[in-house]
Amino acid sequence: MVFSSVFFLFTYLPVVLLAYYLIPLRWRNAVLLVVNLVFYAWGEPVYIVIMFASTAIDYTHGMLVDRCKRRGNDRGARLAVCSSVVFNLALLFFFKYWNFIAGSLGVLPIIKSLPLPGGGSIPFTLPIGISFYTFQTMSYTIDVYRGDAAVQRNILNFGTFVTLFPQLIAGPIIKYKDLGEQIDRRDHTTERFANGVQVFVVGLAKKTLLANNLGMLWDAYKATPVSQLTTAGAWLGILAFAFQLYFDFSGYSDMAVGLGRMLGFEFAKNFDYPYISKSLTEFWRRWHISLGSWFREYLYIPLGGNRVSRPRLLFNLMVVWAATGIWHGASWNFLLWGLYYGILLVAEKFFLNRFIEKWPGWLRHVYALFFIAIGWALFAVEDFAQLGSYLGAMFGFAGGGLANGAFFYYLRSYLPMLVMAAVASTPLAKGLWARLGERARMILLPLLLLAGLGICTCYLVDATYNPFLYFRF
């Protein structure tokens, strides 16, 4: 089930909100747990078993960590944390990376000679959102061990945290220490609910009106034969993908934040206008904030952070960026993408920044966008042969030349959408809205929200193209 569907908007969500607010406060987490499981099981009923296993394992490990700490048994507490981390990583490794590794090793002669059915691969589908919820549950036992969060003794409340449907399958990644107190006690106010509706509709519009339409442009260029791909077309395609990915993921994150507020929760924002960045370091402070925060707290700092020698610092940074890349998918291009950013960010940290900071703002912005665009090509094209051809086309080695009729057709057709996407990816509209008087905003806001919901609904009823890119991560 996806948020941008008629069924979710007009059946599932109204039923959930009605049931949630009709039930007394003390039973609301139990209701949430049920609707969370229904939401996940709607698309993959078999994998709900993983939810039960993940909940039970991390709940018992959290209790064990707390018990060992209260008895002064730090070694036992550390063993419990390690056991929890191993379980979660093993779960993620098996479902997400087993077939990738088996397929990669299958090209070796020694592996080919082994009588392995299917070459060692196992035919199963990737559980939706597994990269997100395994990271969230891992944070629990670590936070309890560090003393950053109190142990959760109510298994229903803990199950609610693990399965919370607004951000269950595509984030943002919520650390237990940031949500634990809200799971036990949270405020439900009219203002918070109304603001949640507003944020949700904005996210829905970003997803259905911008991401979906620009995604079709990217799909057209990704499917273009190498002999027909032009340099201008390759850049237009990557521009479309950059906007599609941003509005797809940030739109989903906005909807998750909005749904959370409707239910009394407050999630941290996951994006902060990343395309206005003037360096790659700034870009990663603004893009997928919850993932960057998770890796910083649970991988980079435990490795020693920046309080180490320069060689060790380089090692720490490359490990983190390799993990960031491979977290996104079981494919070599994602690892390459992560290492690409690792190298560039290391270069900025050690010597590039001293030069970049002297450039005028517009040049710094162009610099950042150029390397971001190259990065999205690495991210978007999984086949290495196609990736090489696409990158070659971007740098002038295009079979179709500089431009052709198809490029000008797509440019004319999508130019209004590209302009809207460019404006929407900056704080400009937000700033103009803030300059309106309070009375004008009070009159316009409900009208705009109703219009936005109506237009999105019409689009969802009529359109068949409605992918969520981050569901596969």
Residue pairs with C-beta under 8 A, 6 or more apart in sequence:
1 7
1 8
1 12
1 39
1 42
1 43
2 8
2 466
2 468
2 471
3 9
3 200
3 203
3 204
3 207
3 252
3 255
3 259
4 204
4 207
4 208
4 255
4 456
4 460
4 466
4 468
5 460
5 466
6 457
6 460
6 461
9 204
9 453
9 457
9 460
10 457
12 39
13 259
16 35
17 262
19 31
19 35
20 28
20 31
20 32
20 35
20 263
21 188
23 31
29 154
29 156
29 157
29 160
29 183
30 156
32 160
32 164
32 165
32 263
33 156
33 159
33 160
33 163
35 165
36 159
36 160
36 163
36 164
36 165
36 168
37 48
37 51
37 163
39 165
39 168
40 47
40 48
40 51
40 128
40 129
40 163
40 165
40 168
40 169
41 48
43 128
44 125
44 127
44 128
47 127
47 128
50 91
50 95
50 127
50 130
51 133
51 162
51 163
53 91
54 88
54 91
54 133
54 134
54 137
54 162
55 137
55 155
55 158
55 159
55 162
55 163
57 84
57 87
57 88
58 84
58 87
58 88
58 137
58 138
58 140
58 141
58 158
58 162
59 152
59 155
59 158
59 159
61 80
61 81
61 83
61 84
61 87
61 141
62 84
62 140
62 141
62 144
62 151
62 152
62 158
63 151
63 153
64 76
64 77
64 80
65 77
65 80
65 81
65 84
65 141
65 144
65 145
65 151
66 144
66 151
68 74
68 75
68 76
68 77
68 80
69 77
69 145
77 145
78 145
80 141
80 145
81 141
81 142
81 145
84 137
84 138
84 140
84 141
85 138
85 141
85 142
88 134
88 135
88 137
88 138
89 134
89 138
91 130
91 134
92 130
92 131
92 134
95 124
95 126
95 127
95 130
96 126
96 130
96 131
96 330
97 326
97 330
98 121
98 122
99 121
99 122
99 330
100 330
100 331
102 119
102 120
102 121
102 122
103 119
103 121
104 332
105 111
105 120
106 112
106 119
106 120
106 121
111 119
111 120
112 119
114 120
126 472
128 169
128 471
129 168
129 169
129 170
129 471
131 327
131 328
131 473
132 167
132 168
132 169
132 170
132 171
132 173
132 473
133 162
133 163
133 168
133 169
135 173
135 294
136 161
136 162
136 173
136 174
136 175
136 176
137 162
138 298
139 175
139 176
139 177
139 294
139 298
140 149
140 152
140 158
140 161
140 176
142 298
143 149
143 175
143 176
143 177
143 180
144 150
144 151
144 176
148 177
149 176
149 177
149 180
150 180
152 158
152 161
152 176
152 180
152 183
152 184
154 184
157 183
157 184
158 183
160 183
161 174
161 176
161 179
161 180
161 183
164 174
164 179
164 260
164 265
165 259
166 255
166 256
166 257
166 259
166 260
166 263
166 265
166 267
167 173
167 174
167 256
167 260
167 267
169 471
170 249
170 252
170 253
170 256
170 468
170 470
170 471
170 473
171 252
171 253
171 256
171 270
171 288
171 290
171 291
171 470
172 253
172 256
172 257
172 267
172 268
172 269
172 270
172 289
172 290
173 290
173 291
173 293
173 294
174 267
174 268
174 290
175 293
175 294
175 297
178 268
179 265
179 267
182 264
182 265
182 266
186 264
186 265
187 264
188 263
188 264
192 261
192 262
192 264
192 266
193 261
193 262
195 258
195 261
196 257
196 258
196 259
196 260
196 261
196 262
196 263
197 258
197 262
197 449
198 258
198 445
198 449
199 254
199 255
199 257
199 258
199 261
200 254
200 255
200 257
200 258
200 259
200 262
201 258
201 449
201 452
201 453
201 456
202 254
202 258
202 452
203 250
203 251
203 252
203 253
203 254
203 255
203 256
203 257
203 258
204 251
204 255
204 452
204 453
204 456
205 251
205 452
205 455
205 456
206 247
206 250
206 251
206 254
206 424
207 247
207 248
207 251
207 252
207 255
208 251
208 456
208 459
208 460
208 463
208 466
209 455
209 456
209 459
210 243
210 244
210 247
210 251
210 417
210 420
210 421
210 424
211 243
211 244
211 245
211 246
211 247
211 248
211 251
212 244
212 459
212 463
212 465
212 466
212 467
213 414
213 417
214 240
214 241
214 243
214 244
214 247
214 414
214 417
214 418
214 421
215 240
215 241
215 244
215 248
215 465
215 467
216 465
217 236
217 237
217 240
217 410
217 414
218 237
218 238
218 240
218 241
218 244
218 380
220 237
220 410
221 229
221 233
221 234
221 236
221 237
221 240
221 410
222 237
222 241
222 380
222 381
224 233
224 237
224 406
225 399
226 386
226 389
226 393
226 399
227 399
227 400
228 399
228 400
228 404
228 406
229 389
229 390
229 393
229 398
229 399
229 400
230 393
230 398
230 400
230 401
230 402
230 403
230 404
230 406
230 407
231 393
231 394
231 395
231 396
231 398
231 401
231 402
231 403
232 402
232 403
232 407
233 393
233 398
233 400
233 403
233 404
233 406
233 407
233 410
234 390
234 393
234 394
234 398
235 373
235 394
236 407
236 410
236 411
238 373
238 376
238 377
238 380
238 394
239 373
239 418
240 414
240 418
241 376
241 380
242 275
242 372
242 373
242 376
243 418
243 421
243 422
243 425
244 469
245 376
245 379
245 380
245 469
246 271
246 274
246 275
246 425
247 421
247 424
247 425
248 467
248 468
248 469
248 470
249 270
249 271
249 288
249 469
249 470
250 270
250 271
252 468
252 470
253 269
253 270
253 271
256 267
257 267
257 269
257 270
260 266
260 267
268 289
268 290
269 289
270 288
270 289
270 290
271 286
271 287
271 288
271 289
272 285
272 286
272 289
273 286
273 425
273 426
273 427
274 283
274 286
274 287
275 369
275 372
275 425
275 426
276 286
276 365
276 425
276 426
276 427
277 283
277 285
277 286
277 365
277 368
277 372
278 356
278 361
278 364
278 365
278 367
278 368
279 348
279 353
279 356
279 364
279 367
279 368
280 341
280 344
280 345
280 348
280 368
280 371
280 372
281 345
281 348
281 349
281 353
282 368
283 368
283 372
284 292
284 341
284 345
285 292
291 324
291 327
292 324
295 320
295 323
295 324
296 320
299 319
299 320
299 323
300 316
300 317
300 320
303 315
303 316
303 319
303 320
304 312
304 313
304 316
305 316
306 313
306 316
308 316
314 346
317 342
317 345
317 346
317 349
318 339
318 342
318 343
318 346
320 342
321 338
321 339
321 341
321 342
321 345
322 335
322 338
322 339
322 342
323 338
324 338
324 341
325 334
325 335
325 336
325 337
325 338
325 339
325 341
326 334
326 335
326 338
327 334
327 473
328 334
328 337
328 338
328 379
328 473
329 382
329 472
329 473
331 382
332 384
333 378
333 379
333 381
333 382
333 384
333 387
334 379
336 378
337 375
337 378
337 379
340 374
340 375
340 378
341 375
344 371
348 356
356 364
356 367
359 367
373 394
374 391
374 394
377 387
377 390
377 391
377 394
378 387
381 387
381 390
392 398
393 399
393 400
396 402
423 429
433 441
436 444
460 466
